[in-house]
Amino acid sequence: MKRSERLVAMTHYILDRPRELISLPFFSEKYDAAKSSISEDLGIVNKMFQHEGIGYLETVSGAAGGVKYIPAFSKEESHRFVEELCEKLEDPARLLPGGYLFMSDLLGDPETTRNIGKLFASAFRDKDIDVVMTVATKGIPLAYAVASYLNVPVVIARRDPKISEGSTVSINYVSGSTRKIQTMVLTKRSLPQGSRVCIIDDFMKAGGTINGMRNLLMEFDAELAGIGVLAEAEDEEEDRVVDDYLSVVQIINADERKSSIEVRPGNLLENI
C-alpha cells in the first residue's frame, strides 16, 4: 500500500473511533508497515487534524499505549458556528407562544446537529464521561450527536414507562416553569451504577427537567459530570434551579408583540 493510500485509510479508521485507544502494532499489522512509518503517518494526521480545527491525536505511552482521536472544535470555528446559529435563531418567524423558539428544523439538520455535538464534546473532553443522558423527545438528536463524538452510550429518561424496557426507576419532580409535579422514569438496565453522566437538553427555562434528571441519577448512584443545553432563556435566571451548566446560545429577549428576538452566544465558548 502506498503511503498516500495508507494515510487515507488510517484517517478514516481513526475518525470512526473517537476516544478509542488504537495501538501502533495494530496499524503496523493492518497496513503491513513498519512502526516507525506508522508513527510518522500519525504525526502527519495529527498535524492536519489540528490545522483543520477538528481535534487532535492524544498519545498514550507504555506497552499498552497508542493514540486516541480527541474531537475538538478550534476556537475560531466554534465562534463562527455559534455566531451563525445566533443569526438563524433571531429570525422573527421562529417565535412561538410562551417565549419559545421553533428549533426543530435545526435539530433535524444533520450538519447542524453534528456541529453542536462536537461543540459539547470539545467542552466536555476532559470529564471522563461514561454516558450521555437526555429526556424524550427533542433532546435526543443532540444527545446522540454528543455521544458519537465522546464514543459513549445514550440513555433516555421518559415521562411514561415502556413495557419493552423492563423494570424502571421513577421519580417525581417539579417543573421549573409551570411548577407542576411531573414524573420521570429510567429503565434499570440502561445505567450502570457509578457512571459519570453528561446531561444534554435542547432548551432550558428554569431548569426543572434537568434538575429532575439530576435527581434521577442519585437513584443509580451515578455521578453528574456535566450539563449542556442548546439554548437557555435569559429571563428565567432568577428562578433557575440549575446553575452549573454550559449553553450554546442564550435567548435574551423574545418579544411576540414586537416580533423581535435577541440571541447571543452562551457560556460554552468560554470552555472551548
C-alpha positions in Angstrom: 0.0 0.0 0.0 1.3 3.4 -0.9 1.8 5.9 1.9 -0.9 8.2 0.5 -3.3 5.4 0.4 -2.3 4.3 4.0 -2.8 7.9 5.2 -6.4 8.0 3.9 -7.2 4.6 5.3 -5.7 5.4 8.7 -7.5 8.8 8.9 -10.9 7.1 8.1 -10.3 4.4 10.7 -9.4 7.0 13.4 -12.3 9.4 12.7 -14.7 6.5 13.0 -13.4 5.7 16.5 -13.1 8.8 18.6 -11.6 8.5 22.1 -10.7 4.8 21.4 -7.2 3.7 22.1 -5.5 2.3 19.0 -2.1 0.7 19.3 0.7 1.3 16.8 1.2 -2.5 16.4 -2.4 -2.8 15.3 -1.8 -0.2 12.5 1.5 -1.8 11.6 -0.1 -5.2 11.2 -3.2 -3.9 9.5 -1.4 -1.9 6.8 1.8 -4.0 6.7 4.1 -1.2 7.6 7.0 -0.6 10.0 6.1 1.0 13.3 8.4 3.9 12.5 6.5 4.6 9.3 3.2 4.4 11.2 4.5 6.8 13.8 5.4 9.3 11.1 2.0 8.9 9.5 0.2 9.6 12.8 2.3 12.7 13.1 1.0 13.9 9.7 -2.6 13.0 10.6 -2.3 14.9 14.0 -0.8 18.0 12.3 -3.6 18.1 9.8 -6.4 17.5 12.4 -5.1 20.5 14.4 -4.7 22.6 11.2 -8.2 21.9 10.2 -9.6 22.5 13.7 -11.2 19.1 14.0 -9.3 17.8 17.0 -6.0 16.1 17.8 -4.4 12.8 18.5 -3.5 12.1 22.1 -0.5 9.8 22.6 -0.6 7.2 25.4 2.8 5.8 26.2 3.7 2.4 27.5 3.4 -1.2 26.4 -0.4 -0.9 26.1 -0.2 2.6 24.6 -1.2 4.1 21.3 -3.2 7.0 20.1 -6.7 8.4 20.7 -8.5 10.8 18.4 -10.0 13.6 20.6 -12.6 15.6 18.6 -12.4 19.3 19.3 -13.5 22.4 17.6 -10.9 25.2 17.3 -11.8 28.5 19.0 -12.2 30.2 15.6 -14.5 27.5 14.2 -16.5 27.5 17.4 -17.1 31.2 17.4 -18.0 31.2 13.7 -20.6 28.4 14.1 -22.2 29.9 17.2 -22.5 33.3 15.6 -24.2 31.8 12.6 -26.5 29.9 14.8 -27.5 33.1 16.7 -28.3 34.8 13.4 -30.6 31.9 12.4 -32.4 31.9 15.7 -33.1 35.7 15.5 -35.5 35.1 12.6 -38.9 36.5 14.0 -40.7 33.7 12.2 -39.3 31.3 14.9 -41.4 33.0 17.7 -43.8 30.6 19.5 -46.2 31.4 22.3 -44.7 31.5 25.8 -41.3 32.8 24.7 -40.3 29.6 23.0 -38.5 29.4 19.6 -39.1 27.0 16.8 -35.8 24.9 16.5 -37.0 21.6 15.1 -35.5 22.4 11.7 -32.1 22.9 13.2 -32.3 19.8 15.4 -33.3 17.9 12.2 -30.4 19.1 10.2 -27.5 16.6 10.3 -24.7 19.1 9.8 -26.0 21.5 12.5 -26.6 18.7 14.9 -23.1 17.2 14.3 -21.5 20.6 14.9 -23.4 21.1 18.2 -22.4 17.6 19.2 -18.7 18.4 18.5 -19.0 21.7 20.5 -20.2 19.9 23.6 -17.7 17.1 23.1 -14.9 19.7 22.9 -16.1 21.3 26.1 -16.5 18.0 28.0 -13.5 16.2 26.6 -11.6 16.1 29.9 -14.6 15.0 32.0 -14.2 11.2 31.6 -17.8 10.8 30.6 -19.3 7.3 30.5 -22.9 8.0 29.4 -24.9 10.8 27.8 -28.4 11.3 29.2 -31.4 13.2 27.9 -35.1 13.3 28.2 -37.5 12.5 25.4 -38.0 14.0 22.9 -36.3 17.0 21.3 -33.0 16.5 23.1 -32.5 13.0 21.6 -30.7 14.1 18.4 -28.4 16.3 20.3 -27.6 13.6 22.9 -26.7 11.1 20.1 -24.5 13.7 18.4 -22.6 14.4 21.6 -22.3 10.7 22.3 -21.0 9.9 18.9 -18.0 12.2 19.4 -17.5 11.0 23.0 -18.0 7.4 21.8 -20.3 6.6 24.8 -23.9 5.2 25.1 -27.0 7.3 25.3 -29.8 6.8 27.9 -33.2 8.4 27.6 -35.4 9.3 30.6 -39.1 9.2 29.7 -42.3 10.6 31.1 -44.0 7.2 31.0 -42.6 3.6 31.3 -42.5 1.3 28.3 -43.2 -2.4 28.7 -40.4 -3.2 26.3 -37.8 -1.7 28.6 -38.4 -3.9 31.7 -38.3 -2.6 35.3 -37.8 1.1 35.8 -36.9 3.6 38.4 -39.2 6.6 38.6 -39.1 10.0 40.5 -41.4 12.9 40.8 -40.0 16.4 40.2 -41.3 20.0 40.0 -41.3 21.6 36.6 -39.3 24.8 36.9 -41.5 26.9 34.6 -45.0 25.6 35.3 -44.4 24.5 38.9 -46.3 21.3 38.3 -45.4 17.9 39.6 -44.3 15.5 36.8 -42.9 12.0 36.6 -39.7 10.8 35.0 -38.6 7.2 34.6 -35.5 5.4 33.5 -35.0 1.7 32.9 -32.8 -0.1 35.5 -30.7 -1.8 32.8 -29.7 1.4 31.0 -27.4 3.0 33.5 -24.7 1.1 35.4 -24.1 2.2 39.0 -21.2 4.7 39.4 -21.4 6.0 35.8 -20.2 9.5 35.1 -23.1 11.1 33.2 -23.4 14.2 30.9 -26.9 15.6 30.7 -27.9 17.1 27.3 -31.1 19.0 26.6 -32.3 21.3 23.8 -33.9 24.1 25.8 -33.8 25.3 29.4 -36.0 27.8 31.1 -36.0 27.4 34.9 -34.2 24.0 34.7 -36.8 21.8 36.4 -36.4 19.0 33.9 -32.7 19.0 34.1 -32.9 19.0 37.9 -35.3 16.0 37.7 -32.7 14.1 35.6 -30.0 15.1 38.2 -32.2 13.7 41.0 -32.8 10.5 38.9 -29.1 9.9 38.7 -28.9 9.7 42.5 -31.2 6.7 42.4 -28.5 4.9 40.3 -25.6 6.1 42.4 -24.3 7.8 39.2 -22.2 11.0 39.1 -23.1 14.1 37.2 -20.1 15.1 35.1 -21.6 18.0 33.2 -24.8 19.6 31.8 -25.1 21.0 28.3 -28.1 22.8 26.8 -28.5 24.2 23.3 -30.5 27.3 24.3 -31.3 28.9 27.6 -33.9 31.6 28.4 -32.1 34.6 30.0 -35.3 35.9 31.6 -35.6 32.8 33.8 -32.2 33.2 35.6 -33.6 34.4 38.9 -35.9 31.3 39.3 -33.4 28.8 37.8 -32.8 25.7 39.9 -29.7 24.7 37.9 -26.5 26.8 37.9 -23.6 24.7 36.7 -24.2 24.2 33.0 -23.0 25.1 29.6 -25.2 26.7 26.9 -24.5 27.2 23.2 -26.8 30.2 22.9 -28.7 32.5 25.3 -32.1 33.9 24.3 -32.0 37.5 25.8 -35.4 38.7 24.6 -38.3 37.1 22.6 -41.0 39.7 22.2 -44.1 38.4 20.4 -45.7 41.9 20.2 -42.7 43.4 18.5 -41.8 40.3 16.6 -38.2 40.5 17.7 -35.7 38.1 19.0 -32.3 38.8 20.5 -29.9 35.9 20.8 -26.3 35.9 21.9 -23.6 33.2 22.4 -23.9 31.2 25.7 -21.1 30.4 28.1 -19.9 27.3 26.3 -17.5 29.2 24.1 -15.6 30.1 27.3 -14.8 26.4 27.8 -13.6 25.6 24.3 
